[in-house]
Amino acid sequence: MNFLIVGAGFTGAVIGRELAEAGHHVKLIDQRSHIAGNCFTKRDEQTNVMEHVYGPHIFHTSDEEVWEYINKHGAFMPYINRVKTTYQNQVYSLPINLHTINQFYKKCFNPTQAKEWISSIADQSIEEPQNFQQQALKFVGKDLYEAFFKGYTKKQWGCDPTELPASILKRLPVRFNYDDNYFSHKYQGIPKDGYTPIIESIITHEQIEIQLNTSFNKKLLEQYDHVIWTGQLDQWFEYSEGRLGYRTLDFEKHITE
């Protein structure tokens, strides 16, 4: 069968490789001038520093099969993401952990005491949180919410926390130990030579044809047995219901001597 895959990021590359190895012909197109999607990396010409062009991507998984697969296509350097934040001239560890709680409240809690404390300050009057702010208040109380969640959320999402769904906060952990590793997955790392060579390795197959700088046109649906779309959901529907509010960042590049 002939497959058209729209998008040459991780999803399109892996699906394409699996289909190719199963004997199918795959054409992989991307509207950008490069492969690897938002994981695109390249060496800065002036400094030779490996640049994650669309922002840093830390690979993390607890799935051994996934980890073995990705390591077949590139070497990884171990990397632990330890996040710090400042609040009222104090430096704290995130995600919120036992050290964060003790430092913030000037206490010396053990895990059980910390759990009881958080439970006592959480807003238990909120039974079914309707937005991010209510979920946070129910989860950790007003003080921790305003110190560590409110401002960050406004900056990252560009809107008030009351405008965001409660489900977003469920991704942010609170730990009652001293683990300051932002992720809890077994395998974590950053590719030694960047993500672009990994994607290139995955899509290097005689049954895969690559075409960049190519936008998808629905007339192509008639030319292939199957079309796999890995792009933005609203783009597929030609923004008929408006544009979705994707979270994004603006990057400013500075090179110092």
Rosetta blueprint (number, residue, H / E / L):
1 M L
2 N E
3 F E
4 L E
5 I E
6 V E
7 G L
8 A L
9 G L
10 F H
11 T H
12 G H
13 A H
14 V H
15 I H
16 G H
17 R H
18 E H
19 L H
20 A H
21 E H
22 A L
23 G L
24 H L
25 H E
26 V E
27 K E
28 L E
29 I E
30 D L
31 Q L
32 R L
33 S L
34 H L
35 I L
36 A L
37 G H
38 N H
39 C H
40 F L
41 T E
42 K E
43 R E
44 D L
45 E L
46 Q L
47 T L
48 N L
49 V L
50 M E
51 E E
52 H E
53 V L
54 Y L
55 G L
56 P L
57 H L
58 I L
59 F E
60 H E
61 T E
62 S L
63 D L
64 E H
65 E H
66 V H
67 W H
68 E H
69 Y H
70 I H
71 N H
72 K L
73 H L
74 G L
75 A L
76 F E
77 M E
78 P E
79 Y L
80 I L
81 N L
82 R L
83 V E
84 K E
85 T E
86 T E
87 Y E
88 Q L
89 N L
90 Q E
91 V E
92 Y E
93 S E
94 L E
95 P L
96 I E
97 N L
98 L H
99 H H
100 T H
101 I H
102 N H
103 Q H
104 F H
105 Y H
106 K L
107 K L
108 C L
109 F L
110 N L
111 P H
112 T H
113 Q H
114 A H
115 K H
116 E H
117 W H
118 I H
119 S H
120 S H
121 I H
122 A L
123 D L
124 Q L
125 S L
126 I L
127 E L
128 E L
129 P L
130 Q L
131 N L
132 F H
133 Q H
134 Q H
135 Q H
136 A H
137 L H
138 K H
139 F H
140 V H
141 G H
142 K H
143 D H
144 L H
145 Y H
146 E H
147 A H
148 F H
149 F H
150 K H
151 G H
152 Y H
153 T H
154 K H
155 K H
156 Q H
157 W H
158 G L
159 C L
160 D L
161 P H
162 T H
163 E H
164 L L
165 P L
166 A H
167 S H
168 I H
169 L H
170 K H
171 R H
172 L L
173 P L
174 V E
175 R L
176 F L
177 N L
178 Y L
179 D L
180 D L
181 N L
182 Y L
183 F L
184 S L
185 H L
186 K L
187 Y E
188 Q E
189 G E
190 I E
191 P E
192 K L
193 D L
194 G L
195 Y L
196 T H
197 P H
198 I H
199 I H
200 E H
201 S H
202 I H
203 I H
204 T L
205 H L
206 E L
207 Q L
208 I E
209 E E
210 I E
211 Q E
212 L L
213 N L
214 T L
215 S L
216 F L
217 N L
218 K H
219 K H
220 L H
221 L H
222 E H
223 Q H
224 Y L
225 D L
226 H E
227 V E
228 I E
229 W E
230 T L
231 G L
232 Q L
233 L H
234 D H
235 Q H
236 W H
237 F L
238 E L
239 Y L
240 S L
241 E L
242 G L
243 R L
244 L L
245 G L
246 Y L
247 R L
248 T L
249 L L
250 D L
251 F L
252 E L
253 K L
254 H L
255 I L
256 T L
257 E L
